[in-house]
Structure formats: structure tokens, C-alpha cells
Amino acid sequence: MTEPIRVGVVGFGLAGRIFHTAVIQATAGLELAAVVQRSGDDAKKEYPEARLARSVEEMLSDVGIRLVVIATPSYSHYELAKQCLREQRNVVVDKPFTLTSNEAADLIRTARERKLLLTAYQNRRWDGDFRTVRQVIAGGELGRLISFESHFDRFRPAPRSGWKESGGPGGGTLFDLGPHLIDQALTLFGAPAGITASVRIERDDAAVDDAFDLLLDYDQRMTVMLRATLTACAAGPRYVLRGTKGSFTKYGLDPQEDQLKAGMQFDAPGFGEEPESAWGELKSCGESTPVARRVKTERGDYRGLYENVRDALLGKAELEVKPEQAWRTTRLIDLARESSAHGRRVKVDFSGQP
């Protein structure tokens, strides 16, 4: 049998603890070999068989680690990923991939030169609701798609302490939630012709952006609206799709994050599944009376991303979240800030993609 791929995770905050170590531990063919936690011993208590390292250098001294996951604050992603690539390690970077598309391009060039795998942790491609949306679009019942809306609505009326809301680099909602929404849109529809953005502060005493609206326009008479806010006491729909023959509306977020926070295991009954009350509604509007039906939400499973990374490293599959796609997502964040700052539509040009 093939020896498991040994993995080191840098960071044991929310991202490292919930979205990486727990998923790696549950993915066949991967071995959680080390966790970098600069202080405290939570990682060792939770994963006693993994090495607890106090620095990236200490972790990298284990030459058997093939894959490194960067799960640290956003402002450190570029430097840490570059360091690990230089040490000839394959790298997974949590979102946002980098803070600028120039940094993203540099990482891609370094990985290519060294023939290493580099990818972004776009786990929400494996959300059950997103998988369901892909199924609905492919099914054709909506006809030609005219508009697509994707929302991340949260209610956090008072700013929190910590780097994400302190006003330092890498903070704010656009960097936090934007990569998810943008990556999903690009996965579904490819590159837009232009972007019109509003990136703003809505809450009193907030130091960083806490809301955004991104309007992506496509030449095929179709628009995409991506929205997020921290002031939604009553959350709007997660997805709204409208086509020439029908519509699809879905409320509620994928349950995996909350289930992992509660300590639920991937193989537990009901993991990644939604109750029927949370299923979306597809309404077909033909010449007769409109007909509505519920569409069962597919089961979500974040292990799918790490299974793909494993198989790509073993030469058994093509990498699904390509680094060039992460560059495009980062470039759209660049352009969104430009559009918002100048109050105008900005043409989207990906010709500089590495």
C-alpha cells in the first residue's frame, strides 16, 4: 500500500483547528504529522500523535513532510507559502490566497520552477448547497440563466478584537468572505467582462470593511451579484437564480462548519446533510401555472478538497483548485477595491495571469 502523505499545518486558530487539522485527520491517505502552534499546547492535546512545533523552521526540519498547509492570519500567507515552497514543500494556502495578485503570481512562478503543487483552500466548492446549485444549473430547468445572486449574511453588530477587524493588513469582510463567493462565481461562469463594486463600512466604530456588493457583468446577458454583510439581523437567501424558464431560491448556510465546531465527525450520521426544511425551492414558470418543488440539498464534504490534493500529489487526478484560479480570485479582489474607490465599473482583464 502507498505510504500516507505526511502533512504539516501552520497555525491552530479557527482555520487550522476546524478547517484543516480536522479534515486532514479524516482524509484517507493523509497523515497529520505536525502542527505549528507558537504558544499553548491545544494541538498536542487534540492530536497527541502529531508533532507540536513552535516555528515553521522546526516543522520544516522534518524532511518527511511533503505537504504544508498555511492556516495563519491572512497577512502572513505570502511569506510563509514562499518559505515553504523554497524548502521544496507542496503547499495549500487558506483563503485569501494572498493579499495581492502580484503576490499570487510570484507564488505560482516559484511553484512552477520547483515543480511543486500549490493550491488555495476553496473548501466551499464542496458545500452541499453549492453542489446543488451546480446540479440545478446543469439540469436546464431554469432555461437560460439571467441572474445569479450569492449572499453571505451574518449579524455581528459590534466589531470584535483580533487581527481581522483591527484595521491592519488582510482584515475585513472582502478578504474574509469575498474569496469564497468570487471563486464559486468563477467556477460556474468563468471570467466576467466587468465588475462594479461597493466595499464599505456599515457598523459604528468598525475599522475595516464589513460589507460589500460585487456586480459582475457577462457578455451573455447575464449578471452575477455577490453580497456580504455583518449587519443582517435577518439573513437573506444564500442563493437566488433566475432564468428564462424558472427560478431557484435557497436559504441557510452549509452545516459543515457548525458541525465541525461542535465536534461532529465526518462519518457521523447526518454530517454534511441538511433537513428538508432547509432545501431550496425550484419554481418552473411555463405557459401554464407555475410549479414549485423542493430540491434536496446534496451532502457536503470538505474532505473532497484534500482527497483531490492527495490524488494530485500521487499523479492520479488533476488538481481541482488550480493556483491560476486563485490568482483570478485575488485579481478580482484587486479590481473590486479599485472599482469601489473610484465609483465606477472596471473592465476585467485576466491577460496578466501567470
N, C-alpha and C positions, 0 to 999 in steps of 0.2 A: 504494500500500500504506500501511497505517496505520503511523505512526512508532512505534517501540518506546517503552514506558513506562519512563522513567528512574527508577532506584531507588537510594536511599542506605541503607546498612546501618550502624547504630551499634553498634560492638563487633566485635572479631575474635578472641574466645576460641573455645572449642569450639563454642558455639551459632552465632556469626557465621561461623566458618570452615567448619563441616561442614553445619549445617542450613539456612543461609541463602545465603551467597555462592555456594556450590557448586550449590545448587538453582536460584537465580535465574539464574546463568550458563547453566544447561542448559534454561531455560524459554523457549521461543519467544515473542517479543513483549515481553520484558523486557530492559532494558539495565542492567547493574551500573555505575552512574555514579560512585559514591563510597563509600568505606569510612572510617568514623571509627575510627582507632586512635591512642590518645593517646601511645603511645611505641612505638618499633620500626618496622620497615618491611616486616614479613612480608606485609601485604596488598598492598603495591605490588609486591613480588616475584612474588606469586601472580597478581595481576590488574593488570598494568602499564598497561592502558588505562583503568582506573578512577582517579579522583582520590583521593589519600590526604589526608584531613582530620584535623586534630588536635583538633577540637572540633565539637560539634553545630552551633554557630553558624556555623562555617566551612562545613560541609556545606550548611546551610540558605541560605547566601548564593548558592548555585546555584539560581536560581528555576526552572530546568527540571526539577528533581527533583520528581516527583509523588507518589511513594510512599516512605515511610521505614519501615525495619524496626528495631525496638528489640531488640537481642540482647545486652544488658548484664546485670550482676547483678540479681537479682530486686528488690532493694530500690530500684532506680532506675527501674523500669519506669513507674510512675505519673507521676513528674515529667517524664521525658523524653517520654513519649507526649503528655502535656498540652502541653508546649512545642511539639512538632511540630504538633499539632492547631491550636494558636493561630497558628502560622505557615502555616496553610491547607494542610497536607500530609495525605494519606491515610496511615494507619498500620497496620502489622502489629506486634503485640507478642508476643514469645516467652512461653512459659509460665514461671511463673504470670503470668496477665494482669495482676493487681495483688495486693497483699497483703491487701486487704480488699474486701468487696463494696461498701462506700461509695465507695472509690476507683474501682472499676469503674463504678459508676453515674455518677460525675462525668465520667469519660471519655466514656461513652455520650452523656450530655446535651450535652457540648461538641461531639462529632462531629455530632450531630443538628442542633444550632444552626448549624453551619457547613457542613452538607450534605456531610460527608466520609465516606469509607469507613474503618471501624475494625474490626479483627478480631484474633483470637488465633491463634497458630501451633499449632493442634492437628493436627500432621502425622501423628499416629498413627491418624487416621481413614483414612489411606492406607497403613497397614501391610497387607501381604498377608494376615496371619493374621486381622486384624480384618475385612477384606473377606470372607474365607472364612466367618467366624462369622456375618456378616450373611446370607450366602448360605445357610448351613445352617439358620438360624432361619426364613428365608423359605420354604425348601423344605418345611417341615412334617413332616419325618420324625421329629422329636423329640416330636411331639404338643404338648400344652400345656406350655410351659416352666415348670418348678417352681423351679429354682435355676440361678444363673449365678455362676461364680467367675472372677475375673480377677486374676492374680498378676504382680508384678514382683519376682523373686527375684534378688539379687546377693550376692556374697561379698566383703566389704571389712572384714576383721576389725579393722583399726586405722583410726581416724579420720585423714583427710587434712588437710593445711593448706589454707588458702583460705577464702573467704567462706562457701561452702556449709556448712561444718562448724565454723566458728569460734564459733558461738553468737550471731552478730549477726542483724539482721532479714533475713527472706527465706530463711534457710537451713533445712536439714532435709529429710527424705525426703517429708513430706506436701506441701510446696511443690514439690519436685522431681519426684516421680512421681505424686502424687495427681491433678494436673490431667489427665494422660493417662487414668488409669483412670476417673476420675469423668466426664470428657467422653464416653468411649466408652459408659459405662453410660447416661448421659442421652440420648445419641444413639439407643441401642437401645430404651430403655424409658420415657423421659420422667421426670417428677418422681416421686420416691418419697413415701410417706406419712410415713416417719420414718427417722432414722439413729441407730445405736448405734455408737460409735467407741472404739477404743483407740489412742491416739497415744503412743508411748513411746520410751524409750532402752533398747537391749538391750546395747550394747557397753560394755566398760570404757573410761573416760576420754572418752566421747563427750559433746559439749556441746550437741547438738541431737538432735531425734527422728530415729531411724534405722529405725523400723518402725511400721507401722500396720495395723489391721484396721478396715474400714468395712462395717457391715452395713446395707444399705438394704432396707427392707421396703415391699412394694407391696400394695395392696388386693386385687389379683387372685391371692392365694395364691401369691405368688412372692417370693423373696428374692434379693438380689444381694450377694455378698461380694467386696470389693476389698481386696487384701492386698499389702504390700510389706515387704521386709526387706533388710538388708545383711549378714545372718548366715547366709545359706543356702549352705552348702558344696555341697550337692546341691540344685539348683533343682527346685522342684515344677512342676506343669503351668502353662503360660501361661493356658490356659482350660479350664474344666470346665463343661459344660452338661448339665443333666439335665431330662428331660421325661417325660410320661406314656407315651411310646412308645419312648424311646431316650435315648442319651447321646452326647456328643461331647467328646473329650479331645484337647488339643493341647499339645505341649511345644515349647520353644525360642522365641527372640525373632526378630522380623523381621530379615533380614540387612542392610537398607539402611545402618544406622548404621555397622556394621563395614566394609562395602564402601566407603562414602564415606571413612572414616578411612584405608583402605588405598589411596586414590587412584583407585578404580574409577569409571568414567564411567557415566552413566545409559544410554547407548546400547551399552554393552559387553554381549556375550553373557552371559546368566545374571544380569544385575543385577536385584536385587529378587526373585529366584526362589529357592525352597528345594528341596533334594534330596528325593527321595521318602521317604527315611528320616525326614525331619522333618515329613511330612504328619500331619495329625490323624486320629484313628480315630472313625468314627461307628458306634455299635452300636445296631441296631434290635432291640427286645425285644417281639415279638408273642406270639401264643399258642403258637407253635412254638419251636424252638431259636433263641436269639439269633443274629443275623447281623451280622458286623463287616466294615467295608470302610474303606479309606483314602480320604481326601478330599484331592484335590490342592489345595495352597495357591495361592491366586491371586497373581499378581505384584503386589508393592507398588511404589508410585511416588510419592514425595513431591512431584514436580512437579505433581501433581494439585491441591494446595492453591494453589500460585502461579498455575497456569493458571486456576483459578476466580477468584482475586483479579484477575488480568488481565482476564478476561471481564466481571467485575462492574464494573470501572472503565470498560470500554468499553460498558457497557449491554447486553451480550449474554447475561448469566446472572445468576441470583440468587446472592447471597453464601451460601456453604455454612456457614461457621463464623461465625454471627451474633454480634455483640457481646453481645446479651442472653443467648445461650448461655454465653458466657464469664462473664457475671455470675452465672449459675446455678451454674456450676462453682465460682466463687470463694465464693459463698454457702454451698455445701455444705462447703467447707473451713472457713469460719467455724463452721458448726454442728458439724462433726466435732470441732473443738477444744473447743467448749462441752460436747458430749456426753462427751468423754474427761475433761475437767476435773471434771465433776460425777458421772461414773459412771452415767449414765442415758440412756435413749432420749430423743431430741429430735424434736419434730414438725417436719417440713419445710414451710415456708410461703414460697412464691415471690411472694406478693401484692405485695411491695415492689419487684418488678422494674421497672427504669426503662423 
